[in-house]
Amino acid sequence: MALLEAAEVLFDEADVALRDGDLGTYQSKVDEAQALISRALTLLGQ
């Protein structure tokens, strides 16, 4: 669950960045969160 919790934090940070108009940070945070979710899904499939 740690990976998914970390992804949730990153999505929250991305939302803040988007509200602030910081699209670069928004995209970076979303990319990081998606990578963590992919990793979690891979681990679940083992």
PDB file with one MODEL, atoms N, CA, C and O in Angstrom:
MODEL        1
ATOM      1  N   MET A   1       0.810  -1.207   0.000  1.00  0.00           N
ATOM      2  CA  MET A   1       0.000   0.000   0.000  1.00  0.00           C
ATOM      3  C   MET A   1       0.848   1.262   0.000  1.00  0.00           C
ATOM      4  O   MET A   1       0.367   2.334  -0.368  1.00  0.00           O
ATOM      5  N   ALA A   2       2.082   1.145   0.403  1.00  0.00           N
ATOM      6  CA  ALA A   2       2.929   2.335   0.470  1.00  0.00           C
ATOM      7  C   ALA A   2       3.066   3.006  -0.896  1.00  0.00           C
ATOM      8  O   ALA A   2       3.088   4.234  -0.988  1.00  0.00           O
ATOM      9  N   LEU A   3       3.158   2.209  -1.948  1.00  0.00           N
ATOM     10  CA  LEU A   3       3.283   2.788  -3.286  1.00  0.00           C
ATOM     11  C   LEU A   3       2.035   3.578  -3.661  1.00  0.00           C
ATOM     12  O   LEU A   3       2.124   4.669  -4.225  1.00  0.00           O
ATOM     13  N   LEU A   4       0.882   3.020  -3.345  1.00  0.00           N
ATOM     14  CA  LEU A   4      -0.366   3.709  -3.683  1.00  0.00           C
ATOM     15  C   LEU A   4      -0.569   4.951  -2.829  1.00  0.00           C
ATOM     16  O   LEU A   4      -1.094   5.957  -3.306  1.00  0.00           O
ATOM     17  N   GLU A   5      -0.157   4.887  -1.578  1.00  0.00           N
ATOM     18  CA  GLU A   5      -0.252   6.069  -0.717  1.00  0.00           C
ATOM     19  C   GLU A   5       0.666   7.171  -1.225  1.00  0.00           C
ATOM     20  O   GLU A   5       0.295   8.345  -1.222  1.00  0.00           O
ATOM     21  N   ALA A   6       1.864   6.792  -1.660  1.00  0.00           N
ATOM     22  CA  ALA A   6       2.795   7.775  -2.213  1.00  0.00           C
ATOM     23  C   ALA A   6       2.229   8.383  -3.495  1.00  0.00           C
ATOM     24  O   ALA A   6       2.375   9.582  -3.737  1.00  0.00           O
ATOM     25  N   ALA A   7       1.587   7.560  -4.309  1.00  0.00           N
ATOM     26  CA  ALA A   7       0.970   8.064  -5.537  1.00  0.00           C
ATOM     27  C   ALA A   7      -0.143   9.055  -5.211  1.00  0.00           C
ATOM     28  O   ALA A   7      -0.290  10.074  -5.885  1.00  0.00           O
ATOM     29  N   GLU A   8      -0.921   8.753  -4.182  1.00  0.00           N
ATOM     30  CA  GLU A   8      -2.000   9.662  -3.782  1.00  0.00           C
ATOM     31  C   GLU A   8      -1.441  11.022  -3.364  1.00  0.00           C
ATOM     32  O   GLU A   8      -2.001  12.060  -3.715  1.00  0.00           O
ATOM     33  N   VAL A   9      -0.344  11.015  -2.620  1.00  0.00           N
ATOM     34  CA  VAL A   9       0.298  12.267  -2.211  1.00  0.00           C
ATOM     35  C   VAL A   9       0.762  13.044  -3.444  1.00  0.00           C
ATOM     36  O   VAL A   9       0.580  14.259  -3.529  1.00  0.00           O
ATOM     37  N   LEU A  10       1.360  12.331  -4.394  1.00  0.00           N
ATOM     38  CA  LEU A  10       1.828  12.991  -5.614  1.00  0.00           C
ATOM     39  C   LEU A  10       0.668  13.585  -6.413  1.00  0.00           C
ATOM     40  O   LEU A  10       0.792  14.682  -6.957  1.00  0.00           O
ATOM     41  N   PHE A  11      -0.456  12.873  -6.491  1.00  0.00           N
ATOM     42  CA  PHE A  11      -1.622  13.425  -7.183  1.00  0.00           C
ATOM     43  C   PHE A  11      -2.141  14.668  -6.465  1.00  0.00           C
ATOM     44  O   PHE A  11      -2.557  15.628  -7.114  1.00  0.00           O
ATOM     45  N   ASP A  12      -2.120  14.658  -5.134  1.00  0.00           N
ATOM     46  CA  ASP A  12      -2.532  15.849  -4.377  1.00  0.00           C
ATOM     47  C   ASP A  12      -1.601  17.022  -4.677  1.00  0.00           C
ATOM     48  O   ASP A  12      -2.052  18.151  -4.867  1.00  0.00           O
ATOM     49  N   GLU A  13      -0.302  16.745  -4.717  1.00  0.00           N
ATOM     50  CA  GLU A  13       0.676  17.791  -5.033  1.00  0.00           C
ATOM     51  C   GLU A  13       0.481  18.293  -6.463  1.00  0.00           C
ATOM     52  O   GLU A  13       0.637  19.483  -6.735  1.00  0.00           O
ATOM     53  N   ALA A  14       0.145  17.389  -7.365  1.00  0.00           N
ATOM     54  CA  ALA A  14      -0.116  17.779  -8.753  1.00  0.00           C
ATOM     55  C   ALA A  14      -1.319  18.710  -8.827  1.00  0.00           C
ATOM     56  O   ALA A  14      -1.305  19.684  -9.579  1.00  0.00           O
ATOM     57  N   ASP A  15      -2.355  18.417  -8.053  1.00  0.00           N
ATOM     58  CA  ASP A  15      -3.539  19.281  -8.033  1.00  0.00           C
ATOM     59  C   ASP A  15      -3.194  20.689  -7.568  1.00  0.00           C
ATOM     60  O   ASP A  15      -3.679  21.672  -8.128  1.00  0.00           O
ATOM     61  N   VAL A  16      -2.360  20.782  -6.549  1.00  0.00           N
ATOM     62  CA  VAL A  16      -1.936  22.094  -6.051  1.00  0.00           C
ATOM     63  C   VAL A  16      -1.160  22.833  -7.136  1.00  0.00           C
ATOM     64  O   VAL A  16      -1.389  24.019  -7.374  1.00  0.00           O
ATOM     65  N   ALA A  17      -0.248  22.132  -7.787  1.00  0.00           N
ATOM     66  CA  ALA A  17       0.542  22.753  -8.850  1.00  0.00           C
ATOM     67  C   ALA A  17      -0.359  23.240  -9.981  1.00  0.00           C
ATOM     68  O   ALA A  17      -0.139  24.321 -10.527  1.00  0.00           O
ATOM     69  N   LEU A  18      -1.363  22.454 -10.333  1.00  0.00           N
ATOM     70  CA  LEU A  18      -2.281  22.849 -11.396  1.00  0.00           C
ATOM     71  C   LEU A  18      -3.057  24.100 -11.005  1.00  0.00           C
ATOM     72  O   LEU A  18      -3.217  25.013 -11.815  1.00  0.00           O
ATOM     73  N   ARG A  19      -3.537  24.145  -9.771  1.00  0.00           N
ATOM     74  CA  ARG A  19      -4.260  25.342  -9.296  1.00  0.00           C
ATOM     75  C   ARG A  19      -3.365  26.574  -9.326  1.00  0.00           C
ATOM     76  O   ARG A  19      -3.830  27.687  -9.570  1.00  0.00           O
ATOM     77  N   ASP A  20      -2.061  26.359  -9.074  1.00  0.00           N
ATOM     78  CA  ASP A  20      -1.108  27.467  -9.078  1.00  0.00           C
ATOM     79  C   ASP A  20      -0.643  27.827 -10.488  1.00  0.00           C
ATOM     80  O   ASP A  20       0.103  28.789 -10.671  1.00  0.00           O
ATOM     81  N   GLY A  21      -1.081  27.058 -11.478  1.00  0.00           N
ATOM     82  CA  GLY A  21      -0.684  27.334 -12.854  1.00  0.00           C
ATOM     83  C   GLY A  21       0.690  26.812 -13.213  1.00  0.00           C
ATOM     84  O   GLY A  21       1.250  27.199 -14.239  1.00  0.00           O
ATOM     85  N   ASP A  22       1.244  25.939 -12.386  1.00  0.00           N
ATOM     86  CA  ASP A  22       2.581  25.382 -12.617  1.00  0.00           C
ATOM     87  C   ASP A  22       2.439  24.055 -13.361  1.00  0.00           C
ATOM     88  O   ASP A  22       2.444  22.980 -12.760  1.00  0.00           O
ATOM     89  N   LEU A  23       2.315  24.159 -14.675  1.00  0.00           N
ATOM     90  CA  LEU A  23       2.039  22.970 -15.475  1.00  0.00           C
ATOM     91  C   LEU A  23       3.215  22.000 -15.528  1.00  0.00           C
ATOM     92  O   LEU A  23       3.013  20.792 -15.649  1.00  0.00           O
ATOM     93  N   GLY A  24       4.421  22.505 -15.441  1.00  0.00           N
ATOM     94  CA  GLY A  24       5.592  21.629 -15.447  1.00  0.00           C
ATOM     95  C   GLY A  24       5.618  20.724 -14.231  1.00  0.00           C
ATOM     96  O   GLY A  24       5.835  19.518 -14.348  1.00  0.00           O
ATOM     97  N   THR A  25       5.398  21.307 -13.065  1.00  0.00           N
ATOM     98  CA  THR A  25       5.358  20.518 -11.831  1.00  0.00           C
ATOM     99  C   THR A  25       4.165  19.579 -11.842  1.00  0.00           C
ATOM    100  O   THR A  25       4.269  18.432 -11.409  1.00  0.00           O
ATOM    101  N   TYR A  26       3.034  20.062 -12.335  1.00  0.00           N
ATOM    102  CA  TYR A  26       1.841  19.218 -12.432  1.00  0.00           C
ATOM    103  C   TYR A  26       2.154  17.952 -13.226  1.00  0.00           C
ATOM    104  O   TYR A  26       1.875  16.844 -12.769  1.00  0.00           O
ATOM    105  N   GLN A  27       2.732  18.118 -14.412  1.00  0.00           N
ATOM    106  CA  GLN A  27       3.020  16.966 -15.267  1.00  0.00           C
ATOM    107  C   GLN A  27       4.032  16.036 -14.619  1.00  0.00           C
ATOM    108  O   GLN A  27       3.897  14.815 -14.694  1.00  0.00           O
ATOM    109  N   SER A  28       5.034  16.606 -13.989  1.00  0.00           N
ATOM    110  CA  SER A  28       6.056  15.801 -13.317  1.00  0.00           C
ATOM    111  C   SER A  28       5.457  14.951 -12.202  1.00  0.00           C
ATOM    112  O   SER A  28       5.766  13.766 -12.080  1.00  0.00           O
ATOM    113  N   LYS A  29       4.601  15.560 -11.394  1.00  0.00           N
ATOM    114  CA  LYS A  29       3.967  14.840 -10.275  1.00  0.00           C
ATOM    115  C   LYS A  29       3.034  13.740 -10.789  1.00  0.00           C
ATOM    116  O   LYS A  29       3.002  12.641 -10.236  1.00  0.00           O
ATOM    117  N   VAL A  30       2.280  14.037 -11.841  1.00  0.00           N
ATOM    118  CA  VAL A  30       1.381  13.034 -12.418  1.00  0.00           C
ATOM    119  C   VAL A  30       2.195  11.870 -12.982  1.00  0.00           C
ATOM    120  O   VAL A  30       1.837  10.708 -12.787  1.00  0.00           O
ATOM    121  N   ASP A  31       3.281  12.179 -13.676  1.00  0.00           N
ATOM    122  CA  ASP A  31       4.134  11.123 -14.229  1.00  0.00           C
ATOM    123  C   ASP A  31       4.696  10.232 -13.125  1.00  0.00           C
ATOM    124  O   ASP A  31       4.698   9.007 -13.248  1.00  0.00           O
ATOM    125  N   GLU A  32       5.172  10.854 -12.048  1.00  0.00           N
ATOM    126  CA  GLU A  32       5.710  10.082 -10.922  1.00  0.00           C
ATOM    127  C   GLU A  32       4.635   9.196 -10.302  1.00  0.00           C
ATOM    128  O   GLU A  32       4.880   8.027 -10.002  1.00  0.00           O
ATOM    129  N   ALA A  33       3.454   9.752 -10.113  1.00  0.00           N
ATOM    130  CA  ALA A  33       2.355   8.992  -9.511  1.00  0.00           C
ATOM    131  C   ALA A  33       1.966   7.816 -10.397  1.00  0.00           C
ATOM    132  O   ALA A  33       1.728   6.715  -9.900  1.00  0.00           O
ATOM    133  N   GLN A  34       1.900   8.038 -11.690  1.00  0.00           N
ATOM    134  CA  GLN A  34       1.543   6.960 -12.610  1.00  0.00           C
ATOM    135  C   GLN A  34       2.596   5.857 -12.596  1.00  0.00           C
ATOM    136  O   GLN A  34       2.261   4.677 -12.700  1.00  0.00           O
ATOM    137  N   ALA A  35       3.855   6.231 -12.471  1.00  0.00           N
ATOM    138  CA  ALA A  35       4.922   5.231 -12.399  1.00  0.00           C
ATOM    139  C   ALA A  35       4.780   4.381 -11.138  1.00  0.00           C
ATOM    140  O   ALA A  35       4.990   3.169 -11.178  1.00  0.00           O
ATOM    141  N   LEU A  36       4.427   5.010 -10.025  1.00  0.00           N
ATOM    142  CA  LEU A  36       4.233   4.254  -8.785  1.00  0.00           C
ATOM    143  C   LEU A  36       3.044   3.306  -8.893  1.00  0.00           C
ATOM    144  O   LEU A  36       3.096   2.180  -8.400  1.00  0.00           O
ATOM    145  N   ILE A  37       1.987   3.756  -9.529  1.00  0.00           N
ATOM    146  CA  ILE A  37       0.817   2.894  -9.711  1.00  0.00           C
ATOM    147  C   ILE A  37       1.173   1.706 -10.608  1.00  0.00           C
ATOM    148  O   ILE A  37       0.769   0.577 -10.331  1.00  0.00           O
ATOM    149  N   SER A  38       1.915   1.956 -11.662  1.00  0.00           N
ATOM    150  CA  SER A  38       2.350   0.863 -12.537  1.00  0.00           C
ATOM    151  C   SER A  38       3.201  -0.140 -11.780  1.00  0.00           C
ATOM    152  O   SER A  38       3.062  -1.350 -11.959  1.00  0.00           O
ATOM    153  N   ARG A  39       4.075   0.368 -10.941  1.00  0.00           N
ATOM    154  CA  ARG A  39       4.922  -0.515 -10.134  1.00  0.00           C
ATOM    155  C   ARG A  39       4.073  -1.347  -9.171  1.00  0.00           C
ATOM    156  O   ARG A  39       4.313  -2.543  -9.006  1.00  0.00           O
ATOM    157  N   ALA A  40       3.094  -0.723  -8.544  1.00  0.00           N
ATOM    158  CA  ALA A  40       2.210  -1.442  -7.621  1.00  0.00           C
ATOM    159  C   ALA A  40       1.437  -2.535  -8.354  1.00  0.00           C
ATOM    160  O   ALA A  40       1.285  -3.643  -7.840  1.00  0.00           O
ATOM    161  N   LEU A  41       0.954  -2.225  -9.541  1.00  0.00           N
ATOM    162  CA  LEU A  41       0.217  -3.219 -10.323  1.00  0.00           C
ATOM    163  C   LEU A  41       1.115  -4.390 -10.714  1.00  0.00           C
ATOM    164  O   LEU A  41       0.679  -5.541 -10.711  1.00  0.00           O
ATOM    165  N   THR A  42       2.355  -4.096 -11.045  1.00  0.00           N
ATOM    166  CA  THR A  42       3.309  -5.155 -11.373  1.00  0.00           C
ATOM    167  C   THR A  42       3.535  -6.057 -10.171  1.00  0.00           C
ATOM    168  O   THR A  42       3.561  -7.281 -10.302  1.00  0.00           O
ATOM    169  N   LEU A  43       3.696  -5.460  -9.010  1.00  0.00           N
ATOM    170  CA  LEU A  43       3.909  -6.247  -7.794  1.00  0.00           C
ATOM    171  C   LEU A  43       2.685  -7.095  -7.456  1.00  0.00           C
ATOM    172  O   LEU A  43       2.823  -8.217  -6.969  1.00  0.00           O
ATOM    173  N   LEU A  44       1.508  -6.574  -7.706  1.00  0.00           N
ATOM    174  CA  LEU A  44       0.284  -7.335  -7.445  1.00  0.00           C
ATOM    175  C   LEU A  44       0.166  -8.537  -8.378  1.00  0.00           C
ATOM    176  O   LEU A  44      -0.418  -9.560  -8.020  1.00  0.00           O
ATOM    177  N   GLY A  45       0.725  -8.402  -9.570  1.00  0.00           N
ATOM    178  CA  GLY A  45       0.643  -9.471 -10.552  1.00  0.00           C
ATOM    179  C   GLY A  45       1.622 -10.604 -10.332  1.00  0.00           C
ATOM    180  O   GLY A  45       1.544 -11.626 -11.013  1.00  0.00           O
ATOM    181  N   GLN A  46       2.535 -10.445  -9.403  1.00  0.00           N
ATOM    182  CA  GLN A  46       3.564 -11.473  -9.175  1.00  0.00           C
ATOM    183  C   GLN A  46       3.002 -12.669  -8.480  1.00  0.00           C
ATOM    184  O   GLN A  46       3.730 -13.626  -8.212  1.00  0.00           O
TER     185      GLN A  46
ENDMDL
END
